Amino acid sequence: MTLPRDCSRDEWPLKAYKNLDFLNSDAARSIRVLCEFTEPSLRFAEENIDDTIVLFGSARTLPPERARRELEKVKARIADPSHPTPAEKRALHIAEANLRMSPYYDDAVELSRLMTEWSMSLPEDHGKRFTICSGGGPGIMEAANKGAQMAGGKSIGLGISLPFEQRVNEYIPEELQFEFHYFFVRKFWFVSMAKALVAFPGGFGTMDELFETLTLIQTNKIENRPPVLLYGREFWNDVIDFDAMVKWGTISPEDPALFHIIDSVEDARDYLIEELSKHFIDKPESLLRRHRP
């Protein structure tokens, strides 16, 4: 008989929950999924976290100063600016796009800082705290966690195992760093505790998260509807034509009211505070569903 690689003869028979070959097998996938539901739930309970403000957006967004330095490096490497090679054109396009996107990094930092300060200033007796939550990675996610740390607050990083993101960012306290394998479980934790969501400009992952959340709200799968902000009118109006979706009948005329497009940190802060105060502060506890798996 061949023993599991993590078992010696002296330890035989090995208990199933200690058998790593079994736990990492296809047959045990449901157990691994359950772990990703259960273990975070315990940690959130220990930290007394039930309510989050989710900030998400492109992992590629750089701080402005870094984006400027990267663009200068790319320009310096182009031997003949009048006739750049295809590779040089591509590098220049990426660097220029990164610089154009970089102000959103600072805006995410500032919005996170302001919302964390506001949350920390709420009276103890009303029992609500709104914790910043990000996807744990670089870019806008890093900016969200950085802003919360600058305000002296904790924030959550719901990381995901990806080949090009090797670790969560440095601004997340260790007790609130998570590394998920299953996207759908990570999405559960994004949405289940969210009392507000702010989507900064981003790519496929941002669109996936945004449209899945809007679908859940549209179909009344979320009992207490969170405010959804799309930050950056120029980007969102350029990338998605919601009016065209209404025109073609793929969404209802009232569906664009499910979100609010905004352009400044101050307007975003004021809108979020107004909506969170109206819908989630001083409401009877019985009206606030606690989402636990």
BAFI-3210 file (N, C-alpha, C; in Angstrom, 3 decimals, decimal comma, padded with zeros to 6 digits):
// residues 293
n [1|2|3|4|5|6|7|8|9|10|11|12|13|14|15|16|17|18|19|20|21|22|23|24|25|26|27|28|29|30|31|32|33|34|35|36|37|38|39|40|41|42|43|44|45|46|47|48|49|50|51|52|53|54|55|56|57|58|59|60|61|62|63|64|65|66|67|68|69|70|71|72|73|74|75|76|77|78|79|80|81|82|83|84|85|86|87|88|89|90|91|92|93|94|95|96|97|98|99|100|101|102|103|104|105|106|107|108|109|110|111|112|113|114|115|116|117|118|119|120|121|122|123|124|125|126|127|128|129|130|131|132|133|134|135|136|137|138|139|140|141|142|143|144|145|146|147|148|149|150|151|152|153|154|155|156|157|158|159|160|161|162|163|164|165|166|167|168|169|170|171|172|173|174|175|176|177|178|179|180|181|182|183|184|185|186|187|188|189|190|191|192|193|194|195|196|197|198|199|200|201|202|203|204|205|206|207|208|209|210|211|212|213|214|215|216|217|218|219|220|221|222|223|224|225|226|227|228|229|230|231|232|233|234|235|236|237|238|239|240|241|242|243|244|245|246|247|248|249|250|251|252|253|254|255|256|257|258|259|260|261|262|263|264|265|266|267|268|269|270|271|272|273|274|275|276|277|278|279|280|281|282|283|284|285|286|287|288|289|290|291|292|293]
n.u [000,843|000,499|001,401|-000,014|001,866|002,359|002,415|003,723|004,683|004,502|002,459|000,200|-003,203|-003,892|-005,771|-008,604|-008,922|-006,353|-005,032|-003,344|-003,116|-005,669|-007,231|-006,455|-007,455|-009,697|-012,027|-012,341|-013,050|-015,404|-015,049|-012,858|-013,978|-015,921|-014,240|-013,272|-015,502|-016,014|-013,695|-012,944|-015,312|-015,132|-012,924|-013,814|-015,847|-014,358|-013,066|-015,176|-016,540|-019,014|-019,961|-019,115|-017,320|-016,811|-014,133|-013,130|-011,230|-008,920|-006,087|-003,805|-003,389|-001,286|000,496|000,638|003,288|004,997|003,989|004,668|007,470|007,843|006,919|008,815|011,083|010,422|010,264|012,925|014,161|013,519|014,956|014,658|012,446|010,776|010,360|009,368|009,729|007,442|007,314|008,234|006,240|004,077|004,937|005,092|002,422|001,217|002,523|001,725|-001,032|-001,095|-000,233|-002,353|-004,384|-003,502|-004,296|-006,588|-005,666|-004,695|-007,122|-008,621|-007,164|-007,628|-010,447|-010,903|-009,512|-011,012|-013,553|-012,955|-012,126|-014,550|-016,180|-014,853|-015,430|-018,030|-020,593|-020,122|-022,358|-024,206|-023,432|-022,361|-019,843|-018,015|-016,033|-013,283|-012,918|-011,021|-009,751|-007,291|-004,933|-002,582|-002,577|-005,716|-006,792|-004,696|-004,515|-006,945|-006,636|-004,409|-005,339|-007,114|-005,323|-003,822|-005,681|-005,671|-007,135|-008,331|-008,368|-009,740|-008,391|-009,229|-007,694|-006,717|-005,630|-003,475|-001,473|-000,008|-000,199|001,351|001,139|-000,673|-001,239|000,839|-000,542|-002,514|-003,718|-002,379|-004,280|-006,462|-005,870|-006,498|-006,450|-007,832|-008,869|-011,045|-012,955|-015,718|-016,358|-014,852|-016,188|-018,621|-017,899|-017,166|-019,669|-021,579|-021,263|-021,208|-022,048|-021,819|-020,573|-017,840|-016,850|-013,963|-012,234|-011,495|-010,628|-011,444|-011,892|-012,930|-015,251|-016,590|-017,099|-018,638|-020,927|-021,966|-022,724|-024,617|-026,504|-027,378|-028,575|-030,521|-032,176|-033,192|-031,798|-030,246|-030,988|-030,826|-030,294|-027,237|-025,639|-024,258|-021,439|-020,030|-016,949|-015,557|-016,507|-015,750|-014,331|-016,274|-018,448|-017,252|-016,526|-018,748|-021,948|-024,678|-027,123|-027,475|-027,906|-030,387|-031,810|-031,671|-033,135|-032,066|-031,651|-033,814|-035,540|-035,415|-033,206|-030,575|-030,705|-029,809|-027,224|-024,742|-023,051|-020,027|-017,667|-015,802|-013,821|-014,914|-017,656|-018,245|-017,708|-019,656|-022,041|-021,908|-021,853|-024,342|-026,097|-025,385|-025,941|-028,685|-029,745|-028,513|-027,694|-028,729|-030,928|-033,335|-031,964|-033,086|-033,742|-031,437|-029,812|-027,624|-024,968|-023,809|-022,115]
n.v [-001,198|002,228|004,954|008,191|011,120|012,753|011,197|008,845|005,426|005,168|006,877|005,905|004,667|007,538|010,385|011,620|014,411|015,276|014,474|015,583|014,959|013,999|016,275|018,126|017,105|016,492|015,366|016,468|019,075|020,439|020,629|022,315|024,631|025,146|025,761|028,240|029,759|029,509|030,040|032,827|033,963|033,495|035,047|037,638|037,874|037,869|040,303|041,973|042,805|043,627|045,241|046,750|049,040|048,811|049,218|049,083|048,484|049,067|046,947|047,817|050,507|053,176|055,115|058,693|059,898|057,723|056,799|058,926|058,752|056,230|056,746|058,610|056,979|055,163|056,885|057,692|055,386|055,128|055,100|056,504|058,856|059,734|057,535|055,149|051,719|048,883|047,612|049,663|051,568|050,266|050,109|052,831|053,617|052,196|053,345|056,029|055,717|054,747|057,007|058,728|057,453|057,598|059,693|058,640|056,866|058,446|059,668|057,475|056,769|059,076|059,140|056,738|057,300|059,464|058,276|056,316|057,839|059,149|056,934|056,010|058,083|057,817|057,523|055,327|054,022|053,479|051,269|050,693|050,245|051,033|049,316|049,642|047,766|045,881|044,297|043,447|043,501|045,216|048,634|050,276|048,832|048,680|051,426|051,885|050,421|051,710|054,334|053,872|053,005|055,336|056,903|055,752|053,477|050,052|047,830|045,621|043,006|041,158|038,882|037,053|034,040|034,424|034,185|036,501|038,198|038,176|038,558|040,040|043,582|045,908|047,420|046,280|045,008|042,123|040,342|040,706|039,971|038,069|035,141|033,860|030,989|030,380|032,197|032,711|032,454|034,461|036,611|036,391|037,277|039,880|041,057|040,310|041,618|044,215|047,563|049,684|050,301|051,215|051,753|052,182|053,234|050,441|047,097|043,906|042,456|044,417|045,136|042,716|042,402|044,689|044,414|042,005|042,672|044,712|043,154|041,469|043,368|044,404|042,180|041,854|040,283|041,165|042,178|044,588|047,218|048,338|051,540|052,245|053,472|054,853|055,843|058,528|060,057|060,585|058,277|056,168|056,965|056,850|054,200|052,514|052,493|053,155|054,257|053,315|050,638|050,779|051,758|049,574|047,803|046,004|046,527|047,918|051,115|052,292|051,137|052,386|053,981|052,462|052,936|055,500|058,012|059,705|062,403|063,613|063,446|064,682|064,896|062,187|061,289|062,778|061,821|059,077|059,143|060,313|058,351|056,016|056,837|057,249|054,724|052,709|053,411|053,631|052,048|049,545|046,573|044,214|044,737|044,707|042,497|039,935|038,648|035,570|032,587]
n.w [000,000|-000,809|001,039|001,924|001,010|003,185|005,390|007,701|008,506|011,254|011,919|010,846|011,028|009,001|009,911|008,100|007,907|008,189|006,015|003,458|000,765|000,189|000,928|-000,975|-003,261|-006,097|-005,132|-002,624|-003,007|-002,244|000,484|000,680|-000,397|001,563|003,681|002,851|003,149|005,907|007,575|007,094|008,102|010,866|011,517|010,841|012,729|015,086|014,801|014,944|012,625|010,423|008,450|005,414|003,257|000,005|-002,156|-005,441|-008,466|-011,177|-011,067|-012,203|-011,907|-011,169|-008,652|-009,130|-009,230|-009,620|-012,048|-013,724|-013,636|-014,837|-017,423|-018,317|-018,338|-020,345|-022,577|-022,695|-023,556|-026,192|-029,210|-031,663|-031,730|-033,791|-035,351|-033,859|-032,786|-033,137|-030,607|-028,972|-029,390|-028,220|-025,526|-024,965|-025,270|-023,135|-020,930|-021,156|-020,860|-018,257|-016,853|-017,392|-016,017|-013,407|-011,526|-010,348|-008,480|-006,324|-005,683|-004,780|-002,500|-000,923|-000,689|000,681|003,039|004,086|004,431|006,282|008,465|009,007|009,688|011,982|013,649|014,399|016,888|019,657|020,686|018,700|017,381|014,811|012,418|009,552|007,508|005,358|002,402|000,145|-002,874|-002,150|-003,655|-005,870|-007,241|-007,495|-005,418|-003,548|-003,026|-001,695|000,711|001,696|002,196|004,317|006,293|006,624|007,928|010,358|010,704|010,394|007,549|005,045|003,035|000,405|-000,992|-003,992|-005,470|-007,997|-010,965|-011,538|-009,403|-006,545|-003,833|-001,069|-000,630|001,255|003,119|004,610|007,648|009,303|010,384|008,821|006,291|003,445|001,420|-001,288|-003,140|-004,703|-006,903|-006,731|-004,035|-002,907|-004,089|-002,780|-000,213|-000,799|-001,443|000,492|002,962|002,201|002,463|000,873|-002,410|-004,399|-007,590|-009,243|-012,266|-014,319|-015,520|-016,917|-014,498|-012,787|-014,178|-014,089|-011,330|-010,859|-012,595|-011,735|-009,131|-009,646|-010,977|-008,910|-007,255|-008,995|-009,336|-006,855|-005,012|-003,018|000,097|001,649|-000,109|-001,315|-001,816|-005,001|-006,475|-009,381|-010,102|-011,749|-014,311|-017,009|-017,788|-017,384|-018,976|-021,423|-021,725|-021,217|-022,553|-021,146|-021,807|-024,371|-023,826|-022,603|-024,797|-026,561|-025,172|-023,362|-020,737|-018,214|-018,381|-015,846|-014,664|-014,792|-012,536|-010,489|-009,889|-009,301|-010,917|-010,396|-009,802|-008,075|-005,063|-002,818|-003,446|-003,675|-001,060|000,404|-000,709|-000,076|002,758|003,265|002,179|003,614|006,220|006,063|005,412|006,947|009,493|012,838|012,355|013,238|014,597|013,693|011,104|009,749|008,026|008,967|007,333|007,194|006,394]
ca.u [000,000|001,224|000,890|000,039|003,230|002,514|002,153|004,701|004,112|004,206|001,250|-000,917|-003,885|-003,979|-007,123|-008,926|-008,724|-004,922|-004,506|-003,261|-003,407|-007,121|-007,778|-006,139|-007,972|-010,985|-013,117|-012,476|-013,253|-016,481|-014,493|-012,036|-014,910|-016,505|-013,208|-013,179|-016,653|-016,049|-012,557|-013,106|-016,428|-014,634|-012,043|-014,631|-016,534|-013,368|-012,769|-016,450|-016,788|-020,233|-020,346|-017,943|-017,376|-015,928|-013,527|-012,424|-010,810|-007,806|-004,853|-002,685|-003,308|-000,074|000,544|001,060|004,728|005,579|003,562|005,489|008,821|007,801|006,795|010,112|011,997|010,048|010,672|014,389|014,624|013,169|016,128|014,239|011,051|009,980|010,081|009,484|009,426|006,156|007,449|008,342|004,909|003,247|005,405|004,727|000,963|000,930|003,020|000,856|-002,318|-000,900|-000,195|-003,711|-005,187|-002,893|-005,018|-007,578|-004,997|-004,747|-008,525|-009,031|-006,531|-008,288|-011,816|-010,801|-009,109|-012,134|-014,631|-012,487|-012,204|-015,970|-016,659|-014,254|-015,987|-019,418|-020,743|-020,013|-023,615|-025,073|-023,027|-022,003|-018,564|-017,918|-014,629|-012,884|-012,596|-010,511|-009,338|-006,028|-003,784|-002,011|-003,453|-006,798|-006,939|-003,660|-004,885|-008,025|-006,069|-003,479|-006,104|-007,623|-004,202|-003,480|-006,661|-005,524|-008,110|-008,053|-009,110|-009,748|-007,869|-009,702|-006,790|-007,041|-004,425|-003,293|-000,050|000,686|-000,293|001,966|000,901|-001,533|-000,431|001,437|-001,338|-003,575|-003,236|-002,243|-005,483|-007,507|-005,353|-007,099|-006,013|-008,851|-008,644|-012,272|-013,466|-017,110|-016,400|-014,346|-017,271|-019,588|-017,447|-017,262|-021,029|-022,460|-021,148|-021,068|-023,096|-021,606|-019,539|-017,324|-016,097|-013,060|-011,942|-010,802|-010,766|-012,381|-012,251|-013,789|-016,561|-017,205|-017,603|-019,684|-022,159|-022,556|-023,393|-025,816|-027,485|-027,949|-029,472|-031,644|-033,054|-033,605|-031,109|-029,638|-032,132|-030,583|-029,597|-026,142|-025,365|-023,168|-020,858|-019,046|-016,104|-014,855|-017,520|-015,142|-014,049|-017,456|-019,248|-016,512|-016,393|-020,052|-023,071|-025,874|-028,292|-027,641|-028,495|-031,816|-032,342|-031,803|-034,040|-031,382|-031,939|-035,021|-035,242|-035,123|-032,015|-029,444|-030,836|-029,194|-025,877|-024,581|-021,732|-019,544|-016,366|-014,873|-013,753|-015,840|-019,019|-018,371|-017,811|-020,946|-023,094|-021,819|-022,264|-025,789|-026,783|-025,134|-026,668|-030,120|-030,196|-027,872|-027,399|-029,896|-032,044|-033,451|-031,076|-033,845|-033,822|-030,113|-029,466|-026,225|-024,642|-022,809|-022,395]
ca.v [000,000|003,492|005,914|009,593|011,633|013,448|010,216|007,790|004,194|005,350|007,677|005,215|005,282|008,990|010,931|012,217|015,864|015,550|013,897|016,675|014,444|013,995|017,629|018,841|016,337|016,931|014,859|017,304|020,478|021,037|020,929|023,525|025,753|025,414|026,432|029,637|030,418|029,443|030,667|034,284|034,315|033,515|036,207|038,853|037,925|038,264|041,725|042,684|043,424|043,197|046,214|047,204|049,906|048,132|049,994|048,226|049,131|048,425|046,599|048,406|051,942|053,536|056,459|059,638|060,102|056,526|056,768|059,898|058,194|055,141|057,330|059,182|055,870|054,631|057,862|057,696|054,171|055,169|055,616|057,460|059,181|059,917|056,218|054,113|050,343|048,438|047,363|050,964|052,165|049,602|050,535|054,238|053,666|051,721|054,336|057,210|055,336|054,669|058,363|059,268|056,798|057,707|060,502|057,840|056,258|059,413|059,868|056,315|056,932|060,141|058,730|055,725|057,981|060,252|057,391|055,650|058,838|059,325|055,738|055,962|059,161|057,522|057,211|053,911|053,403|053,049|049,911|050,485|050,680|050,673|048,989|049,622|046,429|045,870|042,984|043,071|043,568|046,542|049,571|050,884|048,053|049,186|052,786|051,799|049,991|052,762|055,427|053,468|053,006|056,742|057,422|055,040|052,395|048,776|047,555|044,224|042,678|039,844|038,501|035,885|033,411|034,674|034,044|037,780|038,929|037,198|038,816|041,187|044,791|046,095|048,303|045,495|044,321|040,679|039,612|040,914|039,549|036,806|034,617|032,928|030,222|030,357|033,531|032,917|032,647|035,827|037,529|036,354|038,132|041,257|041,583|039,971|042,603|045,547|048,569|050,614|049,865|052,268|051,182|053,067|052,693|049,156|046,211|042,787|042,123|045,482|045,006|041,498|042,684|045,704|043,928|040,974|043,363|045,359|042,102|041,048|044,436|044,468|041,019|041,846|039,244|041,845|042,698|045,994|047,667|049,273|052,508|051,885|054,646|054,708|057,022|058,945|060,162|060,501|056,870|055,317|057,341|056,445|052,738|051,839|053,332|052,623|054,708|052,390|049,409|051,068|051,868|048,238|047,023|044,966|046,879|048,739|052,552|052,681|050,456|053,282|054,569|051,551|053,418|056,956|058,368|060,872|062,829|064,172|062,781|065,331|064,491|060,764|061,214|063,304|060,902|057,842|059,415|060,522|057,088|055,098|057,338|057,093|053,342|051,699|053,876|053,786|051,188|048,394|045,470|043,191|045,089|044,581|041,072|039,590|037,633|034,591|031,333]
ca.w [000,000|-000,859|002,015|001,518|001,162|004,458|006,448|007,891|009,065|012,675|012,078|010,168|009,890|009,048|009,904|006,801|007,897|008,167|004,786|002,498|-000,575|000,054|001,012|-002,207|-004,390|-006,644|-004,288|-001,424|-003,387|-001,446|001,809|000,535|-000,569|002,873|004,481|002,448|003,751|007,366|008,251|007,134|008,978|012,244|011,682|010,851|014,017|016,091|014,608|015,046|011,325|009,736|007,430|004,680|002,077|-000,943|-003,228|-006,387|-009,697|-011,868|-010,358|-012,938|-011,649|-010,429|-008,077|-010,175|-009,336|-010,234|-013,451|-014,442|-013,774|-015,813|-018,759|-018,680|-018,654|-021,661|-023,584|-022,781|-024,231|-027,610|-029,926|-032,679|-031,425|-035,005|-035,925|-032,806|-033,180|-032,581|-029,168|-028,312|-029,442|-027,205|-024,199|-024,802|-025,057|-021,780|-019,972|-021,229|-020,273|-016,805|-016,321|-017,479|-014,980|-012,079|-010,522|-009,640|-007,319|-005,227|-005,295|-003,991|-001,186|-000,167|-000,358|001,725|004,277|004,603|004,888|007,504|009,541|009,341|010,376|013,315|014,461|014,756|018,320|020,003|021,088|017,608|017,045|013,415|011,882|008,143|007,269|003,954|001,902|-001,225|-003,355|-001,524|-004,544|-006,150|-007,934|-006,722|-004,183|-002,641|-002,635|-000,707|001,995|002,142|002,767|005,628|007,229|006,896|008,887|011,617|010,783|009,752|006,329|004,638|001,710|-000,045|-002,063|-004,805|-006,014|-009,421|-011,299|-011,659|-008,139|-005,660|-002,408|-000,779|-000,444|002,586|003,973|005,238|008,862|009,087|010,768|007,815|004,990|003,006|000,130|-001,754|-004,368|-005,493|-007,175|-006,318|-002,577|-002,704|-004,446|-001,686|000,885|-001,262|-001,511|001,614|004,031|001,609|002,638|-000,237|-003,341|-005,260|-008,698|-009,960|-013,593|-014,296|-016,660|-016,867|-013,120|-012,276|-014,832|-013,561|-009,983|-010,956|-013,206|-010,880|-008,025|-010,182|-011,251|-007,631|-006,805|-009,937|-009,145|-005,441|-004,249|-001,875|000,851|001,941|-001,314|-001,047|-002,867|-005,912|-007,108|-010,452|-009,920|-012,958|-015,368|-018,338|-018,068|-017,464|-020,140|-022,617|-021,801|-021,210|-022,952|-020,492|-022,561|-025,494|-023,291|-022,470|-026,156|-027,138|-024,341|-022,575|-019,348|-018,114|-018,273|-014,462|-014,152|-014,504|-011,199|-009,530|-009,584|-009,334|-011,451|-009,652|-010,318|-007,093|-003,760|-001,887|-003,791|-003,341|000,408|000,858|-001,155|000,704|004,137|003,260|001,935|004,727|007,387|005,834|005,275|007,787|010,848|013,719|011,978|014,148|014,232|012,992|009,691|009,164|007,926|009,174|006,336|007,607|005,703]
c.u [000,881|000,591|000,893|001,404|003,453|002,297|003,283|003,994|003,700|002,900|000,018|-001,884|-004,045|-005,429|-007,368|-008,629|-007,261|-004,255|-004,502|-003,498|-004,914|-007,677|-007,512|-006,661|-009,281|-012,138|-013,374|-012,713|-014,335|-015,990|-013,651|-012,903|-015,503|-015,504|-013,136|-014,420|-016,477|-014,920|-012,627|-014,228|-015,970|-013,753|-012,819|-015,371|-015,582|-013,057|-014,024|-016,765|-018,031|-020,546|-019,097|-018,313|-016,341|-015,450|-012,803|-012,159|-009,564|-006,613|-003,638|-002,489|-002,125|-000,244|001,100|002,570|005,416|005,216|004,383|006,900|008,857|007,704|008,123|011,111|011,709|010,499|012,184|014,922|014,301|014,291|015,750|012,758|010,177|009,625|010,228|009,138|008,051|006,217|007,531|007,002|004,010|003,635|005,011|003,227|000,608|001,351|002,156|-000,515|-002,214|-000,869|-001,587|-004,607|-004,730|-003,625|-006,064|-006,969|-005,092|-006,180|-009,021|-008,428|-007,313|-009,713|-011,805|-010,442|-010,292|-013,250|-014,231|-012,549|-013,650|-016,493|-016,142|-014,820|-017,420|-019,519|-020,724|-021,384|-024,514|-024,628|-022,641|-020,605|-018,506|-016,442|-014,350|-012,458|-012,129|-010,196|-007,950|-004,784|-003,248|-003,043|-004,471|-007,006|-005,938|-004,023|-005,960|-007,483|-005,124|-004,230|-006,644|-006,509|-003,802|-004,424|-006,557|-006,511|-007,627|-008,848|-008,885|-009,128|-008,273|-008,872|-007,259|-005,742|-004,397|-001,804|000,706|000,476|000,145|001,653|-000,105|-000,651|-000,101|000,580|-002,470|-003,032|-003,306|-003,536|-006,616|-006,985|-005,935|-006,551|-007,001|-008,368|-009,842|-012,835|-014,866|-017,234|-015,886|-015,438|-018,349|-019,173|-017,404|-018,659|-021,805|-022,409|-021,158|-022,288|-022,935|-020,484|-019,148|-016,446|-015,278|-012,785|-011,122|-011,130|-011,774|-012,835|-013,187|-015,185|-017,313|-017,848|-018,770|-020,990|-022,787|-023,303|-024,680|-026,906|-028,156|-028,922|-030,723|-032,658|-033,465|-033,010|-030,364|-030,754|-031,993|-029,689|-028,487|-026,040|-024,158|-022,712|-019,918|-018,212|-015,354|-015,775|-016,918|-014,883|-015,325|-018,327|-018,574|-016,564|-017,732|-021,145|-024,350|-027,144|-028,555|-028,254|-029,993|-032,471|-032,598|-032,667|-033,390|-031,399|-033,172|-034,649|-034,888|-033,821|-030,800|-029,527|-030,233|-027,793|-025,833|-023,168|-021,281|-018,102|-015,366|-014,937|-014,778|-017,278|-019,258|-018,534|-019,190|-022,083|-023,093|-022,292|-023,777|-026,536|-026,600|-025,894|-028,157|-030,570|-029,655|-027,537|-028,707|-031,128|-032,137|-032,604|-031,800|-033,944|-032,485|-029,676|-027,966|-025,905|-023,502|-023,130|-022,899]
c.v [001,251|004,479|007,323|010,174|012,343|012,504|009,201|006,572|004,364|006,097|007,012|004,612|006,793|009,427|011,678|013,701|016,260|015,060|014,971|016,211|014,428|015,413|018,443|018,128|016,932|016,528|015,750|018,771|021,153|021,394|022,196|024,763|026,140|026,129|027,918|030,437|030,575|030,208|032,192|034,736|034,420|034,736|037,519|038,997|038,374|039,756|042,597|043,461|042,798|044,049|046,764|048,251|049,336|049,121|049,029|048,983|048,459|048,158|047,267|049,892|052,255|054,881|057,435|059,787|058,907|056,456|057,745|059,377|057,097|055,689|057,926|058,090|055,312|055,586|057,851|056,488|054,161|055,858|056,701|057,777|059,356|058,597|055,133|052,730|049,967|048,198|048,674|051,686|051,579|050,070|051,980|054,379|053,268|052,770|055,588|056,927|055,263|056,047|058,988|058,698|057,132|058,622|059,715|057,138|057,201|059,640|058,705|056,365|057,925|059,752|057,686|056,355|058,710|059,360|056,646|056,602|059,051|058,132|055,672|057,039|058,887|057,143|055,708|053,265|052,988|051,722|049,657|051,035|050,187|050,525|048,963|048,208|046,547|044,440|042,579|043,256|044,972|047,486|050,214|050,144|048,527|050,573|052,775|051,427|051,041|053,909|055,109|053,486|054,437|057,355|056,742|053,906|051,121|048,670|046,104|044,091|041,273|039,417|037,251|035,338|033,592|034,597|035,360|038,678|037,970|037,399|039,946|042,396|045,021|046,882|047,593|044,854|042,813|039,920|039,764|040,702|038,180|036,422|033,536|032,172|030,343|031,766|033,724|033,079|034,039|036,847|037,555|037,311|039,594|041,819|041,403|040,986|044,037|046,419|049,701|050,049|051,032|051,623|052,281|052,465|051,405|048,323|045,110|042,484|043,146|045,372|043,787|041,765|043,660|045,112|042,794|041,621|044,029|044,333|041,626|042,094|044,483|043,357|040,832|040,684|039,836|042,569|044,190|046,562|048,656|050,313|052,074|053,150|054,220|055,985|057,327|058,971|059,989|059,049|056,083|055,676|056,946|054,936|052,027|052,839|052,729|053,059|053,796|051,073|049,573|051,102|050,495|047,317|045,938|045,266|047,787|050,217|052,997|052,070|051,361|053,982|053,673|052,004|054,929|057,243|059,684|061,163|063,331|063,411|063,369|064,930|063,028|060,589|061,642|062,357|059,630|058,066|059,596|059,194|056,103|055,535|057,067|055,644|052,380|052,149|054,108|053,042|050,058|047,226|044,396|043,457|044,947|043,127|040,901|038,436|036,774|033,279|030,270]
c.w [000,000|000,105|001,427|001,821|002,494|005,644|006,509|008,478|010,520|012,903|011,481|011,193|010,093|009,028|008,599|006,784|008,012|006,886|003,689|001,071|-000,826|000,007|-000,247|-003,457|-004,900|-005,737|-003,083|-001,757|-002,525|-000,045|001,743|000,365|000,784|003,781|004,140|002,842|005,264|008,041|008,231|008,059|010,425|012,487|011,703|012,182|015,121|016,016|014,683|013,765|010,693|008,515|006,744|003,631|001,110|-001,998|-004,157|-007,675|-010,215|-010,953|-011,000|-012,640|-010,739|-009,734|-009,120|-010,327|-009,988|-011,715|-014,283|-014,663|-014,833|-017,230|-019,212|-019,045|-020,039|-022,763|-023,786|-023,541|-025,726|-028,378|-030,921|-032,456|-032,666|-035,673|-034,853|-033,361|-032,629|-031,077|-028,394|-028,305|-028,364|-025,803|-023,927|-024,535|-023,625|-020,751|-019,975|-020,622|-018,749|-016,167|-016,334|-016,381|-013,562|-011,098|-009,754|-008,426|-006,119|-004,750|-004,438|-002,589|-000,338|000,228|000,758|003,066|004,898|005,140|006,159|008,684|009,967|010,134|011,804|014,231|014,913|016,227|018,571|020,180|019,916|017,002|015,610|013,146|010,440|007,793|005,775|003,565|000,458|-001,631|-002,920|-002,365|-004,724|-006,749|-007,026|-005,411|-003,130|-002,126|-001,561|000,663|002,561|002,801|004,144|006,670|007,595|007,919|010,243|011,793|010,111|008,454|005,934|003,256|001,332|-001,253|-002,800|-005,391|-007,523|-009,751|-011,333|-010,453|-007,034|-004,189|-002,259|-000,509|001,030|003,555|004,703|006,508|008,677|009,369|009,756|006,393|004,648|001,635|-000,297|-002,995|-005,298|-005,645|-006,604|-004,809|-002,228|-003,014|-003,371|-000,580|000,472|-001,047|-000,212|002,745|003,516|001,893|001,626|-001,097|-004,235|-006,321|-009,368|-011,339|-013,514|-015,522|-016,441|-015,437|-012,507|-012,865|-014,309|-012,211|-010,034|-011,475|-012,400|-009,709|-008,505|-010,498|-009,972|-007,087|-007,676|-009,699|-007,686|-004,647|-003,051|-001,141|001,133|000,844|-000,982|-002,148|-003,696|-006,627|-008,229|-010,442|-011,218|-014,163|-016,759|-018,719|-018,314|-018,666|-021,443|-022,815|-021,916|-021,562|-022,366|-021,218|-023,757|-025,027|-023,064|-023,847|-026,773|-026,282|-023,516|-021,085|-019,358|-017,984|-016,860|-013,934|-013,957|-013,153|-010,120|-009,130|-009,775|-009,822|-010,834|-010,032|-009,280|-005,786|-002,808|-002,167|-003,439|-001,833|000,885|000,487|-000,309|002,147|004,219|003,118|003,089|005,973|007,264|005,928|006,329|009,204|011,591|013,220|012,992|013,662|013,447|011,497|008,984|009,163|008,135|008,246|006,862|006,908|006,670]
res [m|t|l|p|r|d|c|s|r|d|e|w|p|l|k|a|y|k|n|l|d|f|l|n|s|d|a|a|r|s|i|r|v|l|c|e|f|t|e|p|s|l|r|f|a|e|e|n|i|d|d|t|i|v|l|f|g|s|a|r|t|l|p|p|e|r|a|r|r|e|l|e|k|v|k|a|r|i|a|d|p|s|h|p|t|p|a|e|k|r|a|l|h|i|a|e|a|n|l|r|m|s|p|y|y|d|d|a|v|e|l|s|r|l|m|t|e|w|s|m|s|l|p|e|d|h|g|k|r|f|t|i|c|s|g|g|g|p|g|i|m|e|a|a|n|k|g|a|q|m|a|g|g|k|s|i|g|l|g|i|s|l|p|f|e|q|r|v|n|e|y|i|p|e|e|l|q|f|e|f|h|y|f|f|v|r|k|f|w|f|v|s|m|a|k|a|l|v|a|f|p|g|g|f|g|t|m|d|e|l|f|e|t|l|t|l|i|q|t|n|k|i|e|n|r|p|p|v|l|l|y|g|r|e|f|w|n|d|v|i|d|f|d|a|m|v|k|w|g|t|i|s|p|e|d|p|a|l|f|h|i|i|d|s|v|e|d|a|r|d|y|l|i|e|e|l|s|k|h|f|i|d|k|p|e|s|l|l|r|r|h|r|p]
***
